[in-house]
Amino acid sequence: MSTTRRTAALLLGAALVTLTATACDAGGASVSTEAKQTAAATPAAEGGSAPAKPADGQPAAESKPAEAAKAPDAAKAPAKIGDTIGLKGSLDKGNTADVTAVKVVDPAESANAYLKAEDGKHYVAVQFQIKPTGSKAYSEAPWSSAKVVDAQGQSYGPTLAETKAGQSFQTPTNIAGGETGKGFVVFEVPNGTKLDKVQFSLDNGFAQQVGQWKIG
């Protein structure tokens, strides 16, 4: 990306962030770590729904309700890289999307021979997949919506650098309802940093609901 295009993208992204920040309510954020469950095949009884009977002709014992209830009550593991989290914006009820943290490339090599990470730092690229699920198309700046967090709780915001990990999101990114968009967001972190989590939220990063994925 040329210097002019990078500057234009930065200014446009900053404008989007400023407008969103001004419009948002001053409420506390909630962190969502529960992955959406994929549709799984449910075993179905063949030849009708009548319960099977043992050889003596007596009805088979029914399953204990308590046993069936154990699964929903069990603690759910936090979402990990590769999982999808359903997110919603705070400004418009129609702004919802399924967001997947697809993969993390650490370290990621710069795609520009003249643009490198600062001394003592390196690039990390995180690929996200976004699918609008509400009445609105997705039209935001994904690079302003993501963060990475290290094992000590220190968070790192994105940079407009591009890497050889793959294509970055455009600014803004426009995805029609029901369609899917995919791209990388790049971060610059100190060498030796052990990243622990990835975060993403709608409304250009200002939605009160924040999706969070565990790395590793």
Protein Blocks (a to p, Z undefined) as FASTA:
>chain_A
ZZklmmmmmmmmmmmmmmmmmmpccddddddfbdcdddddddddehijbdcddfkopacd
dddfklmmmmmmpccddddehiacddddfkbmklccddddfbacdddddfbfkbccdehi
acdddddddddfbfbdcdddfklmgccddfkopacdddfbdcfkbccddddddddehiac
dddddddddehiacfbdcddehhopafbdcdddeZZ
